[in-house]
Amino acid sequence: LADPDLARWLGTNRHEGVAYVNRESFEAALRWMVVLAAVAGTEDPEAAPTVAAAHALALRLADDAAAVGYEVGPLLERAAAGEPGPGAA
């Protein structure tokens, strides 16, 4: 992750040269993403689709992170490619 503050907040660490994010920190960041979308939508009665999309993205990223063992490289590749997580329909 290019931003050192974000990397620290996500608990990014290296083991045998491989970068990982901390599961609990990553999941907290995903929850905050949904909360921020909901708060931003309080002024817009038509924001429900945006909040739903943020929630769906959070679920997909959580599934993706678990599927790759919280390894940063493959997680970023999946996120960039928009690949669905294992639980996606």
Secondary structure, DSSP 8 states (H G I E B T S, - for coil): ---HHHHHHTT-EEETTEEE--HHHHHHHHHHHHHHHHHHGGG-TT-HHHHHHHHHHHHHHHHHHHHTTTBHHHHHHHHHHT---TT--
